[in-house]
Amino acid sequence: MSTLEAKMLSYAKAQRKPRVLQSLTGLTAAEFEQLLVAFEQAWQGYVEQHYIN
């Protein structure tokens, strides 16, 4: 793992630190989870429409 990768904050790491997640997003973990479902669906639709398999 590179030094940059070690310093990067992933969702998995932020999820374990609710105060960090809220500081970064302005949302509680529960609020973020609700939005995450909608964003995942929107992203999947975009990928299916714009990328060639």
C-alpha positions in Angstrom: 0.0 0.0 0.0 1.4 3.4 -1.0 1.7 6.3 1.5 -1.1 8.1 -0.4 -3.4 5.1 -0.1 -2.8 4.9 3.6 -3.8 8.5 4.0 -6.9 8.4 1.9 -10.2 8.3 3.7 -12.6 5.6 2.3 -16.2 5.3 3.0 -15.5 2.1 4.9 -13.1 4.1 7.3 -15.5 7.1 7.6 -18.4 4.7 8.4 -16.5 3.5 11.5 -16.1 7.1 12.6 -19.5 8.8 12.7 -18.2 12.2 13.8 -15.8 12.3 10.8 -18.5 11.3 8.4 -20.8 14.0 9.7 -18.0 16.5 9.6 -17.3 15.7 6.0 -20.9 15.4 4.7 -23.1 17.3 7.2 -25.2 14.1 7.5 -25.5 11.5 10.2 -24.6 8.0 9.2 -28.3 7.0 8.9 -29.0 10.0 6.6 -26.0 9.2 4.5 -27.1 5.6 4.2 -30.5 6.7 2.8 -28.8 8.9 0.2 -26.3 6.2 -0.6 -29.0 3.9 -1.9 -30.4 6.5 -4.3 -26.9 7.5 -5.5 -25.9 3.8 -6.1 -29.0 3.4 -8.2 -28.4 6.6 -10.2 -24.8 5.6 -10.8 -25.7 2.2 -12.0 -28.2 3.7 -14.4 -25.6 6.1 -15.7 -23.0 3.3 -16.2 -25.5 1.2 -18.1 -26.4 4.0 -20.3 -22.9 5.5 -21.0 -20.4 2.6 -20.9 -20.0 -0.3 -23.3 -19.8 -3.7 -21.7 
